[in-house]
Amino acid sequence: MEIKNRFVRSATYVRRASNDGKVTDELEQWYKILAQGGVGLIITEFTVVHPSGQGYPNQLRIYTDDHISGLRKLANTIHKYGDGCKGVLQLAHCGRQSMFADNPIAPSALLEPAMNIMPREMTIEEIEETIDAFAKAAGRAKEAGFDGVQLHAAHGYLLSGFLSPHTNKRTDEFGGDTHRRIKIVEQIYKRSVEIVGKDFPILIKMNVDDFLEDGIKLEESKKIAEELSKIGFAAIETSGAMWEILTRTMADLGFQPAMIPESRININSKDKEAYFLPYAKEIKKVIDVPLILVGGLRSIDVIEKILTEGSADFVALSRPLIREPNLVNNWLKGIGNTTCKCISCNGCVGSVLSGGIRCTQEE
């Protein structure tokens, strides 16, 4: 997949799908505006692959063929208005971080303290069913006309839970050392390739740090990334944190927790930008596939430096594009400010509680 520039719109839940998880006119319009804004690649929001995987209201879903026609309209919208923009559908399962599941599943039965949810440990049969659900979802995404898919294996959701020693205490083939904890995403990749072929890109998003005592740290994330690269994933997007850190103090973490832990607040100076960059620099050394860097990028000169130095291959933005959908076009044309207007207040994150996501600073 050839991308026209180095800008990626990182996956973001916007709460504009219908109640049954289908594409609406409002959601199409949202992606039309994003595509017109100039990014080379749009990674869509969290799209649920199995009925047990929904976490929030009005989430996109892809676990039946009934969802394909609506998703095809979404892919066509990105291609029609994006002037060569590519579209990748993010595939995910909420696992224990779910407001919807009556009996949430997880690698192991460990309390999720931020939401006070106790999941049950998945059986081998349920793991196999989940692998199959992800693979079939990849097939539906290809049929719908998307250019690729991304597995969401970050932020404490189901696949992230398998990768992390904090949440995966299994003693069978899907738990234990790094290689066995990776097995579920390896199996998803291999089974997906059987359906979509080797030329359909399958990306993955992973945590470089869980920010939990017994969770993934840099040395572990390097091992994970290296294995994912060897498996054949087309690109790795680096992110971090689980919801559990919302129960920790700023002193514990070294940074101020936000409404969602991967989106830090108060990015008000260039030295606070690109907060996952130190990890990306190390992970870049051990992988042979493109690295997508997300997290607090606000200034074009910071981005230029990162790309010029080769610390990342692509940069991903979300909150700045909620505030300024045309930001990338303006930067590429040298129009306007070299730093975006977004103040990292996370008002947009809170806005999904009352409806579709929006920039609250514009109100």
Sequence and secondary structure as in RCSB ss.txt:
>XXXX:A:sequence
MEIKNRFVRSATYVRRASNDGKVTDELEQWYKILAQGGVGLIITEFTVVHPSGQGYPNQLRIYTDDHISGLRKLA
NTIHKYGDGCKGVLQLAHCGRQSMFADNPIAPSALLEPAMNIMPREMTIEEIEETIDAFAKAAGRAKEAGFDGVQ
LHAAHGYLLSGFLSPHTNKRTDEFGGDTHRRIKIVEQIYKRSVEIVGKDFPILIKMNVDDFLEDGIKLEESKKIA
EELSKIGFAAIETSGAMWEILTRTMADLGFQPAMIPESRININSKDKEAYFLPYAKEIKKVIDVPLILVGGLRSI
DVIEKILTEGSADFVALSRPLIREPNLVNNWLKGIGNTTCKCISCNGCVGSVLSGGIRCTQEE
>XXXX:A:secstr
   SSSEEE       S TTS   HHHHHHHHHHHHTT SEEE   EE SGGG  STT EE SSGGGHHHHHHHH
HHHHHHTTS EEEEEEE  TTS SS SS EESS   BTTTTB  EE  HHHHHHHHHHHHHHHHHHHHHT SEEE
EEE TTSHHHHHH TTT    STTSSSHHHHTHHHHHHHHHHHHHH TTS EEEEEES   STTS  HHHHHHHH
HHHHHHT S EEEE   GGGGGS HHHHSS   SSTTS S   SGGGS TTHHHHHHHHTT SS EEEESS  BH
HHHHHHHHHTS SEEEESHHHHH TTHHHHHHHT S SB S     HHHHHGGGSS   GGG 
